[in-house]
Amino acid sequence: MKKITTFLGCVGVVCLFWGCSSSEDILDPNAAFADDEEIVSSESGDTPTSSSSSASKPSSSDAKQNPQKDPAPSYSDSVVVDHDTVTKQVVIIQDADLGSVPTPNYSSGVFCWSEECKTKYAGQTANPNLQSSSSMVIDIGMSVEQPVYPKIEGDKMTDLRDNQTYKLITIGGTRWTDSNIKFKPTKGFYCEDGEGEDVCAKYGVFYSYGAAQSACPSGWRLPTQAEVEAADAVQPHEWWTIGGRFKLDESGNATEYGLSDGQGYIWIVQNDSYSSWRVKDYSDDDKEHAFQKSEGPRAYNVRCVQGE
């Protein structure tokens, strides 16, 4: 009986040892299987390798001595993942006044020369990181008018600002308009006498001295004293217009119109104290041509000469 028991025990130990050894090979994470190995090899284009190859099948003892984590699966051959990345550069153009740009407290960078500008941008700021692609409008109260040159055909000139046409005459090498200018600027001119009559239609427009500086079209100007003297030496008395004058107050308002029956005045380029040319005509025996000093705010006529 003892022999049988001993024999069965030995058989059981051998079976147990064999079973444990086989399970380690099956459960070994690094164990390779013939079927799987052949599939990977065929997809990669390599020559299939036998499942019994010692190079691809580690032993159970190696697995016990060098335990490893599951290797990450490889998708380089069996699965291809495409990443399509599109990069677009977007430029935002914005029209904004300074008040609509949220910014930290930086200097505005706006320099003003008028109280209106200072009031408009008081307390405003500018963003130093704002790209140049942004469109911003800054009003600093400055403007430049484009020059308007007249159209000249022979001895006639058309002022393209109002399409008035003037005859031209050359005196001592200087080209003059043969009559007083009728252009009406936005301010600084006077036409209505005390009775509501438009005297400009008859005599030409009357200008303050400041407005007279821009009364002539581009390329033309007020005459100098020397040019007036040269004209007076050759032109008859009647060539000068007897149209009177306006008196003005310190605010530039007309207070009186008169002398249309005896005197005429044109503004000249100021030379020392002389600023105008007066032609007096009270009678055949009382005629006078002379330069005069300013007698206070006045509005006189303008006759233009060519030249800058």
C-alpha positions in Angstrom: 0.0 0.0 0.0 2.8 2.3 0.9 4.4 1.6 -2.5 1.3 2.5 -4.4 0.9 5.7 -2.4 4.5 6.7 -3.0 4.1 6.0 -6.8 1.0 8.1 -7.1 2.6 10.9 -5.2 5.6 10.9 -7.5 3.3 10.9 -10.5 1.4 13.8 -9.1 4.5 15.9 -8.5 5.8 15.2 -12.0 2.4 16.2 -13.5 2.3 19.3 -11.3 5.8 20.4 -12.4 4.9 19.8 -16.1 1.7 21.7 -15.9 3.3 24.7 -14.2 6.1 24.8 -16.8 3.6 24.8 -19.7 1.4 27.5 -18.2 4.4 29.8 -17.8 5.1 29.5 -21.6 1.4 30.3 -22.3 1.1 33.2 -20.0 4.5 34.7 -20.7 3.8 38.3 -22.1 6.8 38.0 -24.4 5.8 34.8 -25.9 5.4 34.7 -29.6 2.8 32.7 -31.5 3.5 31.2 -34.9 0.2 32.4 -36.5 0.6 36.0 -35.3 4.3 36.2 -36.3 3.5 35.0 -39.8 0.8 37.7 -40.3 3.1 40.5 -39.3 5.9 39.2 -41.4 3.7 39.0 -44.5 2.4 42.5 -44.1 5.8 44.0 -43.7 7.2 42.1 -46.6 9.7 40.1 -44.6 10.4 36.4 -45.0 8.1 34.4 -42.7 9.9 33.0 -39.6 9.3 29.6 -38.1 7.5 29.5 -34.8 10.3 27.2 -33.4 13.0 29.8 -34.1 15.0 30.5 -30.9 15.7 34.1 -31.9 12.0 35.1 -31.8 10.9 32.8 -28.9 12.4 33.6 -25.5 12.6 30.8 -22.9 10.6 30.6 -19.8 13.6 31.2 -17.6 14.4 34.4 -19.4 10.9 35.6 -18.8 11.3 35.0 -15.1 14.6 36.8 -14.9 13.6 39.8 -17.0 10.0 40.6 -16.5 8.7 43.4 -18.9 5.6 45.5 -19.4 3.4 44.9 -22.4 5.1 46.6 -25.4 3.1 49.4 -27.1 1.5 48.1 -30.3 3.0 49.4 -33.5 0.8 50.9 -36.2 3.6 51.9 -38.6 2.7 49.1 -41.1 -0.8 48.0 -40.4 -2.5 51.4 -39.7 -1.7 54.8 -41.3 -3.0 57.9 -39.6 -3.0 61.2 -41.6 -3.1 64.5 -39.8 -4.3 67.3 -42.1 -3.4 70.6 -40.5 -4.5 73.8 -42.3 -3.1 77.1 -41.1 -4.8 80.4 -42.1 -3.6 83.9 -41.4 -6.6 86.2 -40.8 -6.1 90.0 -40.9 -8.9 91.9 -39.3 -9.3 95.4 -40.7 -11.2 97.6 -38.3 -12.3 101.2 -38.6 -12.5 102.5 -35.1 -12.2 105.8 -33.3 -9.9 105.9 -30.3 -12.8 105.5 -27.9 -13.7 102.1 -29.1 -10.3 100.4 -28.6 -10.0 98.8 -25.2 -6.5 99.4 -24.1 -4.4 99.6 -21.0 -3.3 103.0 -19.8 -0.8 104.0 -22.4 -0.1 107.5 -23.9 -2.5 108.3 -26.7 0.2 109.5 -29.1 -2.2 112.1 -30.5 -0.8 115.6 -30.6 -3.4 118.3 -30.8 -3.1 121.9 -31.9 -6.7 123.0 -31.3 -9.0 123.0 -28.2 -11.6 121.0 -30.2 -9.0 118.2 -30.8 -7.9 118.2 -27.1 -11.5 118.0 -26.0 -12.3 115.2 -28.4 -9.4 113.0 -27.4 -9.1 113.9 -23.7 -8.4 110.8 -21.6 -8.2 108.5 -24.6 -5.4 105.9 -25.0 -3.8 104.0 -27.8 -2.8 100.4 -27.8 0.9 99.9 -28.6 0.2 96.3 -29.7 -2.4 97.3 -32.3 -1.2 96.1 -35.6 -0.6 98.4 -38.5 -3.3 96.5 -40.4 -5.9 98.3 -38.3 -7.4 101.4 -39.9 -7.7 104.3 -37.6 -8.7 107.9 -38.4 -7.2 110.7 -36.3 -8.5 114.2 -36.8 -6.1 116.8 -35.8 -8.0 119.7 -37.3 -5.6 120.4 -40.2 -6.5 120.5 -43.9 -4.8 121.4 -47.1 -6.7 122.7 -50.1 -5.7 121.5 -53.6 -4.6 124.3 -55.9 -7.1 125.3 -58.6 -5.3 126.8 -61.6 -7.3 128.9 -64.1 -7.8 128.0 -67.8 -6.0 130.5 -70.0 -6.8 130.8 -73.7 -5.1 133.6 -75.5 -6.0 136.9 -73.7 -8.8 135.3 -71.6 -8.6 133.5 -68.3 -11.4 131.4 -66.8 -11.3 131.0 -63.1 -12.3 127.3 -62.6 -13.4 127.9 -59.1 -16.5 129.8 -60.2 -16.2 129.8 -64.0 -15.8 133.6 -64.2 -13.9 134.8 -67.3 -11.6 137.8 -67.3 -9.8 139.6 -70.1 -6.0 139.7 -69.7 -3.6 142.6 -70.4 0.2 142.6 -70.3 1.9 145.7 -68.7 5.7 146.0 -68.4 6.1 142.2 -68.7 3.4 141.5 -66.1 0.1 139.9 -66.9 -2.9 141.6 -65.3 -6.6 140.9 -65.1 -8.3 143.7 -67.0 -11.0 144.0 -64.3 -11.6 143.4 -60.6 -12.0 139.8 -59.3 -15.5 138.4 -58.5 -14.6 135.2 -56.7 -16.5 134.7 -53.5 -14.7 132.7 -50.8 -16.4 131.2 -47.7 -15.8 134.3 -45.6 -14.1 137.7 -45.6 -16.0 139.1 -48.5 -18.7 141.8 -48.7 -21.2 142.6 -51.4 -24.5 144.1 -50.0 -24.7 147.8 -49.4 -26.9 149.5 -46.9 -29.9 149.3 -49.2 -29.6 145.6 -50.0 -28.0 146.1 -53.4 -25.3 143.6 -54.6 -22.5 146.0 -55.5 -20.1 143.2 -56.3 -21.9 142.5 -59.6 -20.9 146.0 -60.7 -17.5 146.6 -59.1 -16.1 143.2 -58.2 -16.0 141.6 -54.8 -14.8 143.5 -51.8 -12.4 141.6 -49.5 -10.9 142.0 -46.1 -7.1 142.1 -46.4 -6.9 138.5 -45.0 -9.4 137.2 -47.5 -7.7 139.1 -50.3 -4.6 136.8 -50.0 -6.6 133.9 -51.4 -8.9 135.9 -53.8 -6.7 135.2 -56.8 -6.7 131.7 -58.4 -3.6 129.5 -58.1 -0.6 130.9 -60.0 -1.9 134.5 -59.5 -1.6 137.0 -56.7 -2.0 140.6 -55.5 0.2 143.2 -57.4 3.3 144.8 -55.8 3.8 148.5 -55.4 6.2 148.5 -58.4 3.8 146.6 -60.6 1.0 149.1 -59.8 3.3 152.1 -60.6 4.2 150.5 -63.9 0.6 150.0 -64.8 -0.4 153.6 -63.7 2.3 155.0 -65.9 0.7 153.6 -69.1 -3.0 153.0 -68.3 -5.6 155.7 -68.5 -7.4 156.9 -65.3 -10.6 155.1 -66.3 -8.8 151.8 -66.3 -9.0 151.7 -62.5 -12.4 150.9 -61.0 -14.1 153.5 -58.9 -16.2 151.3 -56.6 -16.0 152.7 -53.1 -15.2 150.6 -50.0 -16.7 148.9 -46.9 -15.8 149.9 -43.4 -15.6 146.9 -40.9 -15.7 146.6 -37.2 -13.1 144.7 -35.1 -15.1 141.5 -35.5 -15.2 141.8 -39.3 -18.8 142.9 -39.7 -19.6 145.5 -42.3 -20.7 148.8 -40.7 -20.8 151.1 -43.7 -20.5 151.1 -47.5 -19.7 154.3 -49.4 -17.6 156.5 -51.7 -18.7 154.7 -54.7 -19.2 158.0 -56.4 -15.6 159.2 -56.0 -13.0 156.7 -54.9 -11.7 153.2 -55.7 -9.3 150.9 -53.9 -7.4 147.7 -54.6 -5.2 145.7 -52.2 -1.5 145.3 -52.9 1.3 143.2 -51.5 2.1 145.2 -48.4 5.3 147.2 -48.6 6.3 148.8 -45.3 3.2 150.7 -44.3 1.5 150.7 -47.7 -1.2 148.1 -48.2 -3.6 149.6 -50.9 -3.8 151.7 -54.0 -6.4 154.5 -54.0 -7.8 156.2 -57.1 -9.7 159.4 -56.3 -12.1 161.0 -58.8 -14.4 163.7 -57.5 -14.2 165.9 -60.6 -12.2 166.5 -63.7 -10.0 168.8 -61.8 -9.7 166.6 -58.6 -8.1 163.3 -59.6 -5.5 161.5 -57.4 -3.7 158.2 -57.6 -1.7 157.3 -54.5 -0.7 154.4 -52.2 -2.1 154.6 -48.7 -1.7 153.2 -45.3 -4.3 151.2 -43.5 -7.1 153.3 -42.0 -8.5 150.5 -39.9 -10.5 147.4 -41.0 -11.6 147.9 -44.6 -12.9 145.8 -47.5 -11.4 146.7 -50.9 -11.4 145.2 -54.4 -8.7 142.9 -55.9 -7.0 142.9 -59.3 -4.7 140.0 -59.9 -1.4 139.6 -61.6 0.2 136.4 -62.8 2.9 134.9 -60.6 3.4 132.9 -57.4 
